[in-house]
């Protein structure tokens, strides 16, 4: 398995995924494929997100979630796109901002966790709009793109109860999505195939 990331310094949930995989006898993270992030989202939404993030981080300082978004060097090395093409599966862990044809290809394709409910909300930041709009739940979905196709299909949808702060909401979303991503990876390791749905 290769992990597509934006930088060699990875978010905590990616580090935890690497650590989890290292303890699994049939799962191996071969390395990172670093694909720099596209142009950052500009405009009012990004400015609002940065302000809210700073205010919430101050208020939540010292809570169990205060370090949830820290970045650290990954415990695996980097791979080239050609090396990534020799792997069984890729997991896109970075932000969007690239076209599908810029992604490397692997035998079983690419999996991506999208931290929003695409039927109700498009775009990020994850967990922010659901809090601002006082929605009862915040959604995510896991999708797959076959190596022979340019079309994505959803293999799992899930939700968490919306939290009072966007950072708490995002942390809850990451935690729940990671659980289902691990189940999906375990299933692929057992069957050597991607499910059409979970």
BADREN-272600 format. One line per field, with one value per residue (C-alpha): residue in one letter; z negated, x negated, y negated; residue number from 1. Coordinates in nm, 3 decimals, always signed. Each point is the difference from the previous one (the first is absolute). Layout:
drenti = (A;...)
w = (Z;...)
u = (X;...)
v = (Y;...)
marza = (NUM;...)
END
This chain:
drenti = (X;X;X;X;X;X;X;X;X;X;X;X;X;X;X;X;X;X;X;X;X;X;X;X;X;X;X;X;X;X;X;X;X;X;X;X;X;X;X;X;X;X;X;X;X;X;X;X;X;X;X;X;X;X;X;X;X;X;X;X;X;X;X;X;X;X;X;X;X;X;X;X;X;X;X;X;X;X;X;X;X;X;X;X;X;X;X;X;X;X;X;X;X;X;X;X;X;X;X;X;X;X;X;X;X;X;X;X;X;X;X;X;X;X;X;X;X;X;X;X;X;X;X;X;X;X;X;X;X;X;X;X;X;X;X;X;X;X;X;X;X;X;X;X;X;X;X;X;X;X;X;X;X;X;X;X;X;X;X;X;X;X;X;X;X;X;X;X;X;X;X;X;X;X;X;X;X;X;X;X;X;X;X;X;X;X;X;X;X;X;X;X;X;X;X;X;X;X)
w = (+0.000;+0.077;-0.165;+0.217;-0.213;+0.052;-0.206;-0.178;-0.327;-0.039;-0.221;-0.317;+0.148;+0.284;-0.251;-0.196;+0.318;+0.072;-0.358;+0.015;+0.332;-0.136;-0.256;+0.260;+0.140;+0.348;+0.048;+0.089;+0.064;+0.258;-0.016;+0.078;+0.341;-0.050;+0.230;-0.093;-0.078;+0.267;-0.048;-0.343;-0.014;+0.009;-0.106;-0.290;-0.088;-0.056;-0.208;-0.214;-0.050;-0.111;-0.251;-0.141;-0.019;-0.202;-0.238;-0.057;-0.044;-0.282;-0.167;+0.037;-0.108;-0.233;+0.109;+0.139;+0.349;-0.027;+0.181;+0.251;+0.292;-0.063;+0.277;-0.038;+0.219;+0.127;-0.116;+0.364;+0.295;+0.328;+0.331;+0.357;+0.214;+0.197;-0.323;-0.111;+0.322;-0.110;-0.322;-0.060;-0.138;-0.060;-0.268;+0.066;-0.335;+0.122;+0.094;+0.335;+0.251;+0.271;+0.290;+0.003;+0.284;-0.221;-0.252;+0.036;+0.084;-0.198;+0.078;-0.207;+0.044;-0.251;-0.316;-0.138;-0.314;+0.064;-0.313;+0.096;+0.115;+0.370;+0.024;-0.239;-0.008;+0.246;-0.095;-0.323;-0.248;-0.150;-0.278;+0.014;+0.196;-0.190;-0.326;+0.143;+0.153;-0.321;+0.179;-0.216;+0.171;+0.199;+0.280;+0.170;+0.274;+0.126;+0.375;+0.238;+0.348;+0.196;+0.172;+0.339;-0.043;-0.067;-0.189;-0.379;-0.181;-0.364;-0.205;-0.340;-0.153;-0.367;-0.243;-0.341;-0.223;+0.065;-0.285;-0.137;+0.136;+0.353;-0.125;-0.222;+0.290;+0.230;-0.260;-0.043;+0.378;+0.040;-0.279;+0.145;+0.358;-0.104;-0.158;+0.328;+0.210;-0.208;+0.046;+0.374;+0.010;-0.201;+0.244;+0.297;-0.166;-0.048;+0.343;+0.225;+0.138;-0.077;-0.110;+0.202;-0.333;-0.372)
u = (+0.000;-0.118;+0.130;+0.048;-0.077;-0.073;-0.320;-0.247;+0.136;+0.333;+0.303;+0.045;+0.273;-0.236;-0.279;+0.248;+0.103;-0.368;-0.051;+0.314;-0.104;-0.345;+0.169;+0.206;-0.157;+0.158;-0.017;-0.308;-0.028;-0.280;-0.042;+0.128;+0.067;-0.037;+0.227;-0.012;+0.332;+0.166;+0.079;+0.146;+0.367;+0.021;+0.256;+0.231;+0.052;-0.372;-0.032;+0.299;-0.145;-0.339;+0.163;+0.229;-0.288;-0.214;+0.285;+0.099;-0.360;-0.042;+0.322;-0.079;-0.365;-0.085;+0.297;-0.052;+0.057;-0.255;-0.270;+0.229;-0.118;-0.373;-0.232;-0.310;-0.251;+0.145;-0.148;-0.040;-0.200;+0.113;+0.073;-0.007;+0.313;-0.150;-0.065;+0.355;+0.129;-0.142;+0.204;+0.331;+0.189;-0.037;+0.176;+0.038;-0.061;-0.074;+0.226;+0.164;-0.145;-0.124;+0.175;+0.050;-0.248;-0.271;+0.039;-0.216;+0.167;-0.014;+0.135;+0.320;+0.030;+0.033;+0.209;+0.082;+0.185;+0.202;+0.089;+0.341;+0.336;-0.018;+0.380;+0.040;-0.331;-0.282;-0.338;-0.185;-0.124;+0.114;+0.255;+0.029;+0.317;+0.204;-0.081;+0.069;+0.327;+0.093;+0.058;+0.072;-0.255;-0.320;-0.069;-0.297;-0.038;-0.266;-0.033;-0.204;-0.133;-0.105;-0.337;+0.170;+0.259;+0.022;+0.330;+0.029;+0.265;+0.102;-0.062;+0.108;+0.185;-0.001;+0.095;-0.088;+0.217;-0.104;-0.210;+0.018;-0.342;-0.124;-0.334;+0.180;+0.229;-0.297;-0.175;+0.314;+0.031;-0.363;+0.034;+0.316;-0.127;-0.332;+0.190;+0.179;-0.311;-0.181;+0.290;-0.015;-0.378;+0.036;+0.266;-0.226;-0.286;+0.225;+0.165;-0.252;+0.290;+0.194;+0.362;+0.271;+0.151;-0.050)
v = (+0.000;-0.351;-0.316;-0.308;-0.306;-0.369;-0.009;+0.228;-0.139;+0.176;-0.066;+0.203;+0.222;+0.103;+0.078;+0.211;+0.186;+0.080;+0.121;+0.215;+0.157;+0.087;+0.224;+0.189;+0.318;-0.031;-0.379;-0.203;-0.372;-0.013;-0.377;-0.346;-0.147;-0.375;-0.202;-0.369;-0.159;-0.210;-0.368;-0.060;-0.084;-0.376;-0.254;-0.060;+0.367;+0.058;-0.319;+0.103;+0.348;-0.136;-0.236;+0.269;+0.246;-0.244;-0.087;+0.362;+0.115;-0.250;+0.110;+0.372;-0.026;+0.286;+0.214;+0.353;-0.145;-0.281;+0.201;+0.170;-0.213;-0.011;+0.121;+0.217;+0.181;+0.328;+0.331;+0.113;-0.128;-0.152;+0.172;-0.128;+0.012;+0.289;+0.196;-0.078;+0.154;+0.336;+0.005;+0.175;-0.300;-0.373;-0.203;-0.370;-0.171;-0.352;-0.286;-0.028;-0.239;+0.232;+0.167;+0.375;+0.047;-0.154;+0.283;+0.310;+0.331;+0.326;+0.345;-0.038;-0.376;-0.282;-0.040;-0.342;-0.110;-0.316;-0.192;-0.135;+0.130;-0.076;+0.019;-0.295;-0.189;-0.042;-0.132;-0.048;-0.055;+0.332;-0.036;-0.380;-0.063;+0.258;-0.183;-0.346;+0.120;+0.190;+0.329;+0.304;+0.221;-0.031;+0.245;+0.162;+0.254;+0.237;+0.033;+0.214;-0.056;+0.307;-0.014;+0.050;-0.272;-0.370;+0.035;+0.011;+0.204;-0.023;+0.315;-0.134;-0.297;-0.088;-0.273;-0.138;-0.220;-0.360;-0.140;-0.354;-0.100;+0.057;+0.139;+0.253;+0.081;+0.056;+0.219;+0.214;+0.027;+0.110;+0.258;+0.158;-0.004;+0.162;+0.290;+0.076;-0.057;+0.264;+0.244;-0.061;+0.056;+0.323;+0.119;-0.074;+0.187;+0.306;+0.005;-0.177;-0.205;-0.317;+0.035;-0.171;-0.115;+0.056)
marza = (1;2;3;4;5;6;7;8;9;10;11;12;13;14;15;16;17;18;19;20;21;22;23;24;25;26;27;28;29;30;31;32;33;34;35;36;37;38;39;40;41;42;43;44;45;46;47;48;49;50;51;52;53;54;55;56;57;58;59;60;61;62;63;64;65;66;67;68;69;70;71;72;73;74;75;76;77;78;79;80;81;82;83;84;85;86;87;88;89;90;91;92;93;94;95;96;97;98;99;100;101;102;103;104;105;106;107;108;109;110;111;112;113;114;115;116;117;118;119;120;121;122;123;124;125;126;127;128;129;130;131;132;133;134;135;136;137;138;139;140;141;142;143;144;145;146;147;148;149;150;151;152;153;154;155;156;157;158;159;160;161;162;163;164;165;166;167;168;169;170;171;172;173;174;175;176;177;178;179;180;181;182;183;184;185;186;187;188;189;190;191;192;193;194;195;196;197;198)
END
